[in-house]
Amino acid sequence: MSEFIRTTEAPSLYRHLEKMSTQELLTNINKEDQKVALAIQKELSSIERCIDAVFYKMKDGGRLFYLGAGTSGRLGVVDASECPPTYGVSHDLVVGLIAGGDSAIRKSVEYAEDDINQCWKDLQEYDLDEQDFVIGIAASGTTPYVVNGLQDCRSNGISTGCITCNVGSPLAAQADYPIEVVVGPEFVTGSTRMKSGTAQKLVLNMISTSVMIKLGRVKDNRMVDMQLSNDKLVDRGTKMVMKSTDLSYEDASKLLKEKGSVRAAVEAAN
């Protein structure tokens, strides 16, 4: 069997970074960053298949889980945590799990990602079943916590996807719907929080946003179910109600606060 080659670990295309001026550093980092969106463009069909599969599960009551370690895990947690305030869904509809638990969000937990059994144990706390969908996130595509987590999911009849930045990885082999965004060597060799992390963030945005739209959580181009958790959002919601009705700002604000969401306020006014 040939050795798996990780392009995410390949040497940087740039040498002697410590000798570069600030302008040179920024120019070259930006040059590399521009490659990310183009790499994602090549994977749109794979991303589409994954999104449609996630939607199929969630429209029938299933949940979406993200698995990751380090930067990848943090990105999954961030995406999951932003779904309730943005779309008004429950906190257990999209769940992000990170190797080492919540404490690993702020500080690295040594060797947590190397535990091949812990991921399935973490998932069992949520009574995972065949209605759910699990996406593993790992730039390398080799993280044991994530790879073995997906393997356990598949063994138990649970649909899986992945987001990785290498082709033909062990992680992709365990995914029913693999997404392989190859962004090439990092500016700082092996620092996958850079281009790889950016690629993962953009793909996660695509997945959660598209699924929520398909689930009816957006009307026209507006977040009609967003949580009204601060003055800025109340003001935004009030203006959304005004735009969809004949109400004044004062009346729209009053109705919004009474009904609790833009959707409910507009429905009541019309």
Secondary structure as the mmCIF struct_conf table of DSSP 4:
data_model
#
loop_
_struct_conf.conf_type_id
_struct_conf.id
_struct_conf.beg_label_comp_id
_struct_conf.beg_label_asym_id
_struct_conf.beg_label_seq_id
_struct_conf.end_label_comp_id
_struct_conf.end_label_asym_id
_struct_conf.end_label_seq_id
HELX_LH_PP_P HELX_LH_PP_P1 SER A 2 ILE A 5
HELX_RH_3T_P HELX_RH_3T_P1 THR A 7 GLU A 9
BEND BEND1 ALA A 10 ALA A 10
HELX_LH_PP_P HELX_LH_PP_P2 PRO A 11 SER A 12
BEND BEND2 LEU A 13 LEU A 13
HELX_RH_3T_P HELX_RH_3T_P2 LEU A 17 LYS A 19
BEND BEND3 MET A 20 MET A 20
HELX_RH_AL_P HELX_RH_AL_P1 THR A 22 GLN A 41
TURN_TY1_P TURN_TY1_P1 LYS A 42 GLU A 43
HELX_RH_AL_P HELX_RH_AL_P2 LEU A 44 MET A 58
TURN_TY1_P TURN_TY1_P2 LYS A 59 GLY A 61
STRN STRN1 LEU A 64 GLY A 68
BEND BEND4 ALA A 69 ALA A 69
HELX_RH_AL_P HELX_RH_AL_P3 GLY A 70 TYR A 87
TURN_TY1_P TURN_TY1_P3 HIS A 91 LEU A 93
STRN STRN2 VAL A 94 ILE A 98
TURN_TY1_P TURN_TY1_P4 ALA A 99 GLY A 100
HELX_RH_3T_P HELX_RH_3T_P3 ASP A 102 ILE A 105
TURN_TY1_P TURN_TY1_P5 ARG A 106 ARG A 106
BEND BEND5 LYS A 107 LYS A 107
TURN_TY1_P TURN_TY1_P6 GLU A 110 TYR A 111
HELX_RH_3T_P HELX_RH_3T_P4 ALA A 112 ASP A 114
TURN_TY1_P TURN_TY1_P7 ILE A 116 ASN A 117
HELX_RH_AL_P HELX_RH_AL_P4 GLN A 118 GLN A 124
TURN_TY1_P TURN_TY1_P8 GLU A 125 ASP A 127
TURN_TY1_P TURN_TY1_P9 GLU A 130 GLN A 131
STRN STRN3 PHE A 133 ILE A 137
BEND BEND6 ALA A 139 GLY A 141
HELX_RH_AL_P HELX_RH_AL_P5 PRO A 144 SER A 155
TURN_TY1_P TURN_TY1_P10 ASN A 156 GLY A 157
STRN STRN4 SER A 159 THR A 164
BEND BEND7 CYS A 165 GLY A 168
HELX_RH_AL_P HELX_RH_AL_P6 PRO A 170 ALA A 173
TURN_TY1_P TURN_TY1_P11 GLN A 174 GLN A 174
BEND BEND8 ASP A 176 ASP A 176
STRN STRN5 TYR A 177 GLU A 180
BEND BEND9 PRO A 185 PRO A 185
BEND BEND10 PHE A 187 VAL A 188
TURN_TY1_P TURN_TY1_P12 THR A 189 GLY A 190
TURN_TY1_P TURN_TY1_P13 THR A 192 MET A 194
HELX_RH_AL_P HELX_RH_AL_P7 LYS A 195 LYS A 214
TURN_TY1_P TURN_TY1_P14 LEU A 215 GLY A 216
STRN STRN6 LYS A 219 LYS A 219
TURN_TY1_P TURN_TY1_P15 ASP A 220 ASN A 221
STRN STRN7 ARG A 222 ARG A 222
TURN_TY1_P TURN_TY1_P16 VAL A 224 ASP A 225
BEND BEND11 ASN A 230 ASN A 230
HELX_RH_AL_P HELX_RH_AL_P8 ASP A 231 SER A 244
BEND BEND12 THR A 245 ASP A 246
HELX_RH_AL_P HELX_RH_AL_P9 TYR A 249 LYS A 259
BEND BEND13 GLY A 260 SER A 261
HELX_RH_AL_P HELX_RH_AL_P10 VAL A 262 ALA A 269
#
